[in-house]
Amino acid sequence: MKQEFSIKGMSCNHCVERVEDAVHSLDGVKKIKVNLKKENGIVKYDEEKIQPEKICQTINALGYQSEVI
């Protein structure tokens, strides 16, 4: 499954790395690419192992605002 998420509150490449590292560490996430300029991320994941809500919760726990697009 491939899903796009909006990610508000990032200000630099370090923010991008934090989000990518945190989400990629989740069981079931295969790939993530975050775009700082567009304030979004594309996540490829196994929907049998993880749901989009868990990905949003993980991003939000870092201090950013995320939602499924």
HTML snippet that shows the backbone in 3Dmol.js (N, CA, C, O; Angstrom):
<script src="https://3Dmol.org/build/3Dmol-min.js"></script>
<div id="view" style="width:600px;height:400px;position:relative"></div>
<script>
const pdb = `
ATOM      1  N   MET A   1       0.849  -1.168   0.000  1.00  0.00           N
ATOM      2  CA  MET A   1       0.000   0.000   0.000  1.00  0.00           C
ATOM      3  C   MET A   1       0.894   1.230   0.000  1.00  0.00           C
ATOM      4  O   MET A   1       1.951   1.244   0.630  1.00  0.00           O
ATOM      5  N   LYS A   2       0.459   2.261  -0.712  1.00  0.00           N
ATOM      6  CA  LYS A   2       1.179   3.527  -0.783  1.00  0.00           C
ATOM      7  C   LYS A   2       0.226   4.627  -0.343  1.00  0.00           C
ATOM      8  O   LYS A   2      -0.901   4.703  -0.834  1.00  0.00           O
ATOM      9  N   GLN A   3       0.669   5.485   0.583  1.00  0.00           N
ATOM     10  CA  GLN A   3      -0.198   6.528   1.127  1.00  0.00           C
ATOM     11  C   GLN A   3       0.573   7.827   1.274  1.00  0.00           C
ATOM     12  O   GLN A   3       1.749   7.829   1.638  1.00  0.00           O
ATOM     13  N   GLU A   4      -0.109   8.939   0.983  1.00  0.00           N
ATOM     14  CA  GLU A   4       0.485  10.259   1.168  1.00  0.00           C
ATOM     15  C   GLU A   4      -0.024  10.862   2.472  1.00  0.00           C
ATOM     16  O   GLU A   4      -1.195  10.723   2.823  1.00  0.00           O
ATOM     17  N   PHE A   5       0.873  11.531   3.177  1.00  0.00           N
ATOM     18  CA  PHE A   5       0.560  12.198   4.437  1.00  0.00           C
ATOM     19  C   PHE A   5       1.000  13.651   4.350  1.00  0.00           C
ATOM     20  O   PHE A   5       2.066  13.944   3.809  1.00  0.00           O
ATOM     21  N   SER A   6       0.189  14.567   4.879  1.00  0.00           N
ATOM     22  CA  SER A   6       0.665  15.940   5.045  1.00  0.00           C
ATOM     23  C   SER A   6       1.442  15.972   6.354  1.00  0.00           C
ATOM     24  O   SER A   6       1.083  15.296   7.318  1.00  0.00           O
ATOM     25  N   ILE A   7       2.511  16.767   6.378  1.00  0.00           N
ATOM     26  CA  ILE A   7       3.335  16.885   7.586  1.00  0.00           C
ATOM     27  C   ILE A   7       3.651  18.363   7.778  1.00  0.00           C
ATOM     28  O   ILE A   7       4.478  18.922   7.058  1.00  0.00           O
ATOM     29  N   LYS A   8       3.007  18.984   8.729  1.00  0.00           N
ATOM     30  CA  LYS A   8       3.196  20.411   9.014  1.00  0.00           C
ATOM     31  C   LYS A   8       4.154  20.587  10.185  1.00  0.00           C
ATOM     32  O   LYS A   8       4.185  19.770  11.105  1.00  0.00           O
ATOM     33  N   GLY A   9       4.937  21.668  10.140  1.00  0.00           N
ATOM     34  CA  GLY A   9       5.802  22.016  11.260  1.00  0.00           C
ATOM     35  C   GLY A   9       7.277  21.708  11.052  1.00  0.00           C
ATOM     36  O   GLY A   9       8.095  22.016  11.919  1.00  0.00           O
ATOM     37  N   MET A  10       7.632  21.110   9.931  1.00  0.00           N
ATOM     38  CA  MET A  10       9.045  20.840   9.657  1.00  0.00           C
ATOM     39  C   MET A  10       9.704  22.125   9.154  1.00  0.00           C
ATOM     40  O   MET A  10       9.104  22.884   8.393  1.00  0.00           O
ATOM     41  N   SER A  11      10.955  22.362   9.592  1.00  0.00           N
ATOM     42  CA  SER A  11      11.626  23.595   9.181  1.00  0.00           C
ATOM     43  C   SER A  11      12.995  23.373   8.543  1.00  0.00           C
ATOM     44  O   SER A  11      13.586  24.312   8.010  1.00  0.00           O
ATOM     45  N   CYS A  12      13.509  22.135   8.590  1.00  0.00           N
ATOM     46  CA  CYS A  12      14.854  21.893   8.058  1.00  0.00           C
ATOM     47  C   CYS A  12      15.025  20.416   7.685  1.00  0.00           C
ATOM     48  O   CYS A  12      14.137  19.593   7.909  1.00  0.00           O
ATOM     49  N   ASN A  13      16.184  20.110   7.116  1.00  0.00           N
ATOM     50  CA  ASN A  13      16.459  18.729   6.721  1.00  0.00           C
ATOM     51  C   ASN A  13      16.582  17.797   7.918  1.00  0.00           C
ATOM     52  O   ASN A  13      16.321  16.600   7.801  1.00  0.00           O
ATOM     53  N   HIS A  14      16.976  18.335   9.063  1.00  0.00           N
ATOM     54  CA  HIS A  14      17.026  17.506  10.279  1.00  0.00           C
ATOM     55  C   HIS A  14      15.618  17.016  10.638  1.00  0.00           C
ATOM     56  O   HIS A  14      15.444  15.874  11.062  1.00  0.00           O
ATOM     57  N   CYS A  15      14.623  17.879  10.466  1.00  0.00           N
ATOM     58  CA  CYS A  15      13.228  17.484  10.714  1.00  0.00           C
ATOM     59  C   CYS A  15      12.836  16.337   9.787  1.00  0.00           C
ATOM     60  O   CYS A  15      12.213  15.365  10.214  1.00  0.00           O
ATOM     61  N   VAL A  16      13.206  16.461   8.527  1.00  0.00           N
ATOM     62  CA  VAL A  16      12.908  15.420   7.541  1.00  0.00           C
ATOM     63  C   VAL A  16      13.535  14.098   7.975  1.00  0.00           C
ATOM     64  O   VAL A  16      12.879  13.056   7.939  1.00  0.00           O
ATOM     65  N   GLU A  17      14.792  14.138   8.383  1.00  0.00           N
ATOM     66  CA  GLU A  17      15.484  12.921   8.820  1.00  0.00           C
ATOM     67  C   GLU A  17      14.818  12.306  10.046  1.00  0.00           C
ATOM     68  O   GLU A  17      14.684  11.085  10.129  1.00  0.00           O
ATOM     69  N   ARG A  18      14.399  13.137  10.996  1.00  0.00           N
ATOM     70  CA  ARG A  18      13.722  12.628  12.201  1.00  0.00           C
ATOM     71  C   ARG A  18      12.453  11.873  11.825  1.00  0.00           C
ATOM     72  O   ARG A  18      12.204  10.776  12.325  1.00  0.00           O
ATOM     73  N   VAL A  19      11.647  12.469  10.937  1.00  0.00           N
ATOM     74  CA  VAL A  19      10.393  11.835  10.518  1.00  0.00           C
ATOM     75  C   VAL A  19      10.686  10.540   9.767  1.00  0.00           C
ATOM     76  O   VAL A  19      10.092   9.501  10.054  1.00  0.00           O
ATOM     77  N   GLU A  20      11.606  10.607   8.803  1.00  0.00           N
ATOM     78  CA  GLU A  20      11.918   9.412   8.019  1.00  0.00           C
ATOM     79  C   GLU A  20      12.441   8.283   8.908  1.00  0.00           C
ATOM     80  O   GLU A  20      12.026   7.134   8.753  1.00  0.00           O
ATOM     81  N   ASP A  21      13.339   8.593   9.827  1.00  0.00           N
ATOM     82  CA  ASP A  21      13.900   7.560  10.712  1.00  0.00           C
ATOM     83  C   ASP A  21      12.826   6.948  11.609  1.00  0.00           C
ATOM     84  O   ASP A  21      12.771   5.728  11.769  1.00  0.00           O
ATOM     85  N   ALA A  22      11.979   7.787  12.189  1.00  0.00           N
ATOM     86  CA  ALA A  22      10.942   7.296  13.107  1.00  0.00           C
ATOM     87  C   ALA A  22       9.927   6.414  12.384  1.00  0.00           C
ATOM     88  O   ALA A  22       9.568   5.344  12.875  1.00  0.00           O
ATOM     89  N   VAL A  23       9.471   6.861  11.230  1.00  0.00           N
ATOM     90  CA  VAL A  23       8.454   6.100  10.492  1.00  0.00           C
ATOM     91  C   VAL A  23       9.062   4.823   9.911  1.00  0.00           C
ATOM     92  O   VAL A  23       8.435   3.765   9.943  1.00  0.00           O
ATOM     93  N   HIS A  24      10.271   4.923   9.385  1.00  0.00           N
ATOM     94  CA  HIS A  24      10.902   3.746   8.788  1.00  0.00           C
ATOM     95  C   HIS A  24      11.155   2.654   9.823  1.00  0.00           C
ATOM     96  O   HIS A  24      11.219   1.475   9.472  1.00  0.00           O
ATOM     97  N   SER A  25      11.300   3.029  11.088  1.00  0.00           N
ATOM     98  CA  SER A  25      11.553   2.037  12.138  1.00  0.00           C
ATOM     99  C   SER A  25      10.298   1.254  12.534  1.00  0.00           C
ATOM    100  O   SER A  25      10.395   0.251  13.241  1.00  0.00           O
ATOM    101  N   LEU A  26       9.128   1.701  12.085  1.00  0.00           N
ATOM    102  CA  LEU A  26       7.882   1.013  12.415  1.00  0.00           C
ATOM    103  C   LEU A  26       7.775  -0.306  11.655  1.00  0.00           C
ATOM    104  O   LEU A  26       8.106  -0.380  10.471  1.00  0.00           O
ATOM    105  N   ASP A  27       7.312  -1.341  12.343  1.00  0.00           N
ATOM    106  CA  ASP A  27       7.122  -2.640  11.708  1.00  0.00           C
ATOM    107  C   ASP A  27       6.045  -2.523  10.635  1.00  0.00           C
ATOM    108  O   ASP A  27       4.934  -2.069  10.911  1.00  0.00           O
ATOM    109  N   GLY A  28       6.370  -2.928   9.432  1.00  0.00           N
ATOM    110  CA  GLY A  28       5.419  -2.884   8.333  1.00  0.00           C
ATOM    111  C   GLY A  28       5.693  -1.771   7.339  1.00  0.00           C
ATOM    112  O   GLY A  28       5.159  -1.791   6.230  1.00  0.00           O
ATOM    113  N   VAL A  29       6.520  -0.794   7.717  1.00  0.00           N
ATOM    114  CA  VAL A  29       6.860   0.296   6.797  1.00  0.00           C
ATOM    115  C   VAL A  29       8.017  -0.157   5.922  1.00  0.00           C
ATOM    116  O   VAL A  29       9.063  -0.577   6.417  1.00  0.00           O
ATOM    117  N   LYS A  30       7.810  -0.065   4.609  1.00  0.00           N
ATOM    118  CA  LYS A  30       8.821  -0.502   3.657  1.00  0.00           C
ATOM    119  C   LYS A  30       9.691   0.658   3.188  1.00  0.00           C
ATOM    120  O   LYS A  30      10.898   0.501   3.004  1.00  0.00           O
ATOM    121  N   LYS A  31       9.069   1.836   2.994  1.00  0.00           N
ATOM    122  CA  LYS A  31       9.804   2.978   2.457  1.00  0.00           C
ATOM    123  C   LYS A  31       9.069   4.260   2.818  1.00  0.00           C
ATOM    124  O   LYS A  31       7.841   4.282   2.892  1.00  0.00           O
ATOM    125  N   ILE A  32       9.836   5.339   3.045  1.00  0.00           N
ATOM    126  CA  ILE A  32       9.241   6.655   3.260  1.00  0.00           C
ATOM    127  C   ILE A  32      10.121   7.695   2.592  1.00  0.00           C
ATOM    128  O   ILE A  32      11.348   7.627   2.653  1.00  0.00           O
ATOM    129  N   LYS A  33       9.475   8.655   1.954  1.00  0.00           N
ATOM    130  CA  LYS A  33      10.176   9.788   1.348  1.00  0.00           C
ATOM    131  C   LYS A  33       9.431  11.042   1.760  1.00  0.00           C
ATOM    132  O   LYS A  33       8.262  11.222   1.416  1.00  0.00           O
ATOM    133  N   VAL A  34      10.115  11.915   2.503  1.00  0.00           N
ATOM    134  CA  VAL A  34       9.518  13.159   2.988  1.00  0.00           C
ATOM    135  C   VAL A  34      10.028  14.318   2.147  1.00  0.00           C
ATOM    136  O   VAL A  34      11.215  14.390   1.829  1.00  0.00           O
ATOM    137  N   ASN A  35       9.113  15.236   1.785  1.00  0.00           N
ATOM    138  CA  ASN A  35       9.458  16.430   1.016  1.00  0.00           C
ATOM    139  C   ASN A  35       9.220  17.653   1.895  1.00  0.00           C
ATOM    140  O   ASN A  35       8.078  17.975   2.225  1.00  0.00           O
ATOM    141  N   LEU A  36      10.296  18.330   2.272  1.00  0.00           N
ATOM    142  CA  LEU A  36      10.214  19.492   3.158  1.00  0.00           C
ATOM    143  C   LEU A  36       9.415  20.622   2.525  1.00  0.00           C
ATOM    144  O   LEU A  36       8.558  21.219   3.176  1.00  0.00           O
ATOM    145  N   LYS A  37       9.692  20.918   1.257  1.00  0.00           N
ATOM    146  CA  LYS A  37       9.017  22.027   0.565  1.00  0.00           C
ATOM    147  C   LYS A  37       7.515  21.803   0.433  1.00  0.00           C
ATOM    148  O   LYS A  37       6.720  22.715   0.659  1.00  0.00           O
ATOM    149  N   LYS A  38       7.138  20.594   0.068  1.00  0.00           N
ATOM    150  CA  LYS A  38       5.717  20.273  -0.129  1.00  0.00           C
ATOM    151  C   LYS A  38       5.007  19.940   1.177  1.00  0.00           C
ATOM    152  O   LYS A  38       3.782  19.814   1.206  1.00  0.00           O
ATOM    153  N   GLU A  39       5.774  19.796   2.265  1.00  0.00           N
ATOM    154  CA  GLU A  39       5.232  19.430   3.575  1.00  0.00           C
ATOM    155  C   GLU A  39       4.413  18.146   3.513  1.00  0.00           C
ATOM    156  O   GLU A  39       3.290  18.074   4.014  1.00  0.00           O
ATOM    157  N   ASN A  40       5.013  17.126   2.878  1.00  0.00           N
ATOM    158  CA  ASN A  40       4.316  15.851   2.800  1.00  0.00           C
ATOM    159  C   ASN A  40       5.294  14.692   2.836  1.00  0.00           C
ATOM    160  O   ASN A  40       6.510  14.876   2.786  1.00  0.00           O
ATOM    161  N   GLY A  41       4.742  13.511   2.922  1.00  0.00           N
ATOM    162  CA  GLY A  41       5.540  12.298   2.867  1.00  0.00           C
ATOM    163  C   GLY A  41       4.754  11.203   2.173  1.00  0.00           C
ATOM    164  O   GLY A  41       3.534  11.115   2.305  1.00  0.00           O
ATOM    165  N   ILE A  42       5.464  10.373   1.434  1.00  0.00           N
ATOM    166  CA  ILE A  42       4.874   9.211   0.775  1.00  0.00           C
ATOM    167  C   ILE A  42       5.418   7.976   1.491  1.00  0.00           C
ATOM    168  O   ILE A  42       6.630   7.795   1.604  1.00  0.00           O
ATOM    169  N   VAL A  43       4.512   7.136   1.968  1.00  0.00           N
ATOM    170  CA  VAL A  43       4.916   5.948   2.724  1.00  0.00           C
ATOM    171  C   VAL A  43       4.395   4.704   2.016  1.00  0.00           C
ATOM    172  O   VAL A  43       3.214   4.612   1.679  1.00  0.00           O
ATOM    173  N   LYS A  44       5.292   3.752   1.797  1.00  0.00           N
ATOM    174  CA  LYS A  44       4.901   2.428   1.312  1.00  0.00           C
ATOM    175  C   LYS A  44       4.941   1.499   2.514  1.00  0.00           C
ATOM    176  O   LYS A  44       5.937   1.439   3.234  1.00  0.00           O
ATOM    177  N   TYR A  45       3.847   0.774   2.723  1.00  0.00           N
ATOM    178  CA  TYR A  45       3.757  -0.069   3.911  1.00  0.00           C
ATOM    179  C   TYR A  45       2.877  -1.283   3.653  1.00  0.00           C
ATOM    180  O   TYR A  45       2.133  -1.340   2.674  1.00  0.00           O
ATOM    181  N   ASP A  46       2.980  -2.247   4.552  1.00  0.00           N
ATOM    182  CA  ASP A  46       2.173  -3.466   4.513  1.00  0.00           C
ATOM    183  C   ASP A  46       0.940  -3.231   5.383  1.00  0.00           C
ATOM    184  O   ASP A  46       1.045  -3.164   6.607  1.00  0.00           O
ATOM    185  N   GLU A  47      -0.218  -3.106   4.756  1.00  0.00           N
ATOM    186  CA  GLU A  47      -1.441  -2.780   5.504  1.00  0.00           C
ATOM    187  C   GLU A  47      -1.888  -3.895   6.450  1.00  0.00           C
ATOM    188  O   GLU A  47      -2.767  -3.679   7.283  1.00  0.00           O
ATOM    189  N   GLU A  48      -1.299  -5.072   6.331  1.00  0.00           N
ATOM    190  CA  GLU A  48      -1.603  -6.146   7.280  1.00  0.00           C
ATOM    191  C   GLU A  48      -0.819  -5.972   8.586  1.00  0.00           C
ATOM    192  O   GLU A  48      -1.168  -6.567   9.605  1.00  0.00           O
ATOM    193  N   LYS A  49       0.239  -5.156   8.553  1.00  0.00           N
ATOM    194  CA  LYS A  49       1.079  -4.965   9.737  1.00  0.00           C
ATOM    195  C   LYS A  49       0.889  -3.607  10.402  1.00  0.00           C
ATOM    196  O   LYS A  49       1.094  -3.480  11.609  1.00  0.00           O
ATOM    197  N   ILE A  50       0.503  -2.595   9.637  1.00  0.00           N
ATOM    198  CA  ILE A  50       0.390  -1.246  10.194  1.00  0.00           C
ATOM    199  C   ILE A  50      -0.701  -0.470   9.462  1.00  0.00           C
ATOM    200  O   ILE A  50      -0.943  -0.679   8.274  1.00  0.00           O
ATOM    201  N   GLN A  51      -1.346   0.422  10.191  1.00  0.00           N
ATOM    202  CA  GLN A  51      -2.409   1.257   9.630  1.00  0.00           C
ATOM    203  C   GLN A  51      -1.928   2.709   9.543  1.00  0.00           C
ATOM    204  O   GLN A  51      -1.041   3.109  10.297  1.00  0.00           O
ATOM    205  N   PRO A  52      -2.502   3.497   8.634  1.00  0.00           N
ATOM    206  CA  PRO A  52      -2.089   4.897   8.473  1.00  0.00           C
ATOM    207  C   PRO A  52      -2.192   5.712   9.761  1.00  0.00           C
ATOM    208  O   PRO A  52      -1.398   6.628   9.979  1.00  0.00           O
ATOM    209  N   GLU A  53      -3.149   5.390  10.603  1.00  0.00           N
ATOM    210  CA  GLU A  53      -3.324   6.128  11.856  1.00  0.00           C
ATOM    211  C   GLU A  53      -2.088   6.009  12.743  1.00  0.00           C
ATOM    212  O   GLU A  53      -1.703   6.977  13.398  1.00  0.00           O
ATOM    213  N   LYS A  54      -1.464   4.837  12.770  1.00  0.00           N
ATOM    214  CA  LYS A  54      -0.254   4.620  13.574  1.00  0.00           C
ATOM    215  C   LYS A  54       0.904   5.454  13.024  1.00  0.00           C
ATOM    216  O   LYS A  54       1.716   5.975  13.788  1.00  0.00           O
ATOM    217  N   ILE A  55       0.975   5.575  11.711  1.00  0.00           N
ATOM    218  CA  ILE A  55       2.024   6.394  11.091  1.00  0.00           C
ATOM    219  C   ILE A  55       1.824   7.857  11.480  1.00  0.00           C
ATOM    220  O   ILE A  55       2.785   8.541  11.833  1.00  0.00           O
ATOM    221  N   CYS A  56       0.587   8.340  11.418  1.00  0.00           N
ATOM    222  CA  CYS A  56       0.284   9.718  11.836  1.00  0.00           C
ATOM    223  C   CYS A  56       0.632   9.929  13.304  1.00  0.00           C
ATOM    224  O   CYS A  56       1.227  10.947  13.657  1.00  0.00           O
ATOM    225  N   GLN A  57       0.273   8.989  14.155  1.00  0.00           N
ATOM    226  CA  GLN A  57       0.570   9.104  15.591  1.00  0.00           C
ATOM    227  C   GLN A  57       2.071   9.216  15.829  1.00  0.00           C
ATOM    228  O   GLN A  57       2.514   9.989  16.679  1.00  0.00           O
ATOM    229  N   THR A  58       2.841   8.454  15.088  1.00  0.00           N
ATOM    230  CA  THR A  58       4.297   8.477  15.235  1.00  0.00           C
ATOM    231  C   THR A  58       4.858   9.836  14.838  1.00  0.00           C
ATOM    232  O   THR A  58       5.722  10.380  15.526  1.00  0.00           O
ATOM    233  N   ILE A  59       4.368  10.385  13.730  1.00  0.00           N
ATOM    234  CA  ILE A  59       4.822  11.708  13.276  1.00  0.00           C
ATOM    235  C   ILE A  59       4.389  12.781  14.268  1.00  0.00           C
ATOM    236  O   ILE A  59       5.173  13.668  14.606  1.00  0.00           O
ATOM    237  N   ASN A  60       3.154  12.704  14.733  1.00  0.00           N
ATOM    238  CA  ASN A  60       2.640  13.691  15.692  1.00  0.00           C
ATOM    239  C   ASN A  60       3.422  13.654  17.006  1.00  0.00           C
ATOM    240  O   ASN A  60       3.623  14.691  17.637  1.00  0.00           O
ATOM    241  N   ALA A  61       3.856  12.474  17.414  1.00  0.00           N
ATOM    242  CA  ALA A  61       4.621  12.335  18.659  1.00  0.00           C
ATOM    243  C   ALA A  61       5.972  13.053  18.584  1.00  0.00           C
ATOM    244  O   ALA A  61       6.572  13.366  19.612  1.00  0.00           O
ATOM    245  N   LEU A  62       6.441  13.307  17.371  1.00  0.00           N
ATOM    246  CA  LEU A  62       7.697  14.043  17.179  1.00  0.00           C
ATOM    247  C   LEU A  62       7.490  15.555  17.269  1.00  0.00           C
ATOM    248  O   LEU A  62       8.456  16.317  17.284  1.00  0.00           O
ATOM    249  N   GLY A  63       6.228  15.984  17.328  1.00  0.00           N
ATOM    250  CA  GLY A  63       5.935  17.410  17.435  1.00  0.00           C
ATOM    251  C   GLY A  63       5.454  18.051  16.147  1.00  0.00           C
ATOM    252  O   GLY A  63       5.347  19.274  16.062  1.00  0.00           O
ATOM    253  N   TYR A  64       5.165  17.238  15.148  1.00  0.00           N
ATOM    254  CA  TYR A  64       4.648  17.742  13.871  1.00  0.00           C
ATOM    255  C   TYR A  64       3.166  17.410  13.768  1.00  0.00           C
ATOM    256  O   TYR A  64       2.655  16.595  14.537  1.00  0.00           O
ATOM    257  N   GLN A  65       2.481  18.034  12.827  1.00  0.00           N
ATOM    258  CA  GLN A  65       1.065  17.757  12.614  1.00  0.00           C
ATOM    259  C   GLN A  65       0.931  16.970  11.313  1.00  0.00           C
ATOM    260  O   GLN A  65       1.336  17.433  10.246  1.00  0.00           O
ATOM    261  N   SER A  66       0.362  15.790  11.419  1.00  0.00           N
ATOM    262  CA  SER A  66       0.256  14.908  10.265  1.00  0.00           C
ATOM    263  C   SER A  66      -1.170  14.413  10.090  1.00  0.00           C
ATOM    264  O   SER A  66      -1.904  14.200  11.055  1.00  0.00           O
ATOM    265  N   GLU A  67      -1.536  14.236   8.832  1.00  0.00           N
ATOM    266  CA  GLU A  67      -2.816  13.600   8.517  1.00  0.00           C
ATOM    267  C   GLU A  67      -2.723  12.927   7.160  1.00  0.00           C
ATOM    268  O   GLU A  67      -1.895  13.288   6.323  1.00  0.00           O
ATOM    269  N   VAL A  68      -3.587  11.942   6.959  1.00  0.00           N
ATOM    270  CA  VAL A  68      -3.651  11.223   5.688  1.00  0.00           C
ATOM    271  C   VAL A  68      -4.263  12.145   4.645  1.00  0.00           C
ATOM    272  O   VAL A  68      -5.262  12.817   4.903  1.00  0.00           O
ATOM    273  N   ILE A  69      -3.657  12.168   3.472  1.00  0.00           N
ATOM    274  CA  ILE A  69      -4.200  12.977   2.363  1.00  0.00           C
ATOM    275  C   ILE A  69      -4.991  12.065   1.441  1.00  0.00           C
ATOM    276  O   ILE A  69      -5.539  12.525   0.439  1.00  0.00           O
TER     277      ILE A  69
END
`;
const viewer = $3Dmol.createViewer("view");
viewer.addModel(pdb, "pdb");
viewer.setStyle({}, {cartoon: {color: "spectrum"}});
viewer.zoomTo();
viewer.render();
</script>
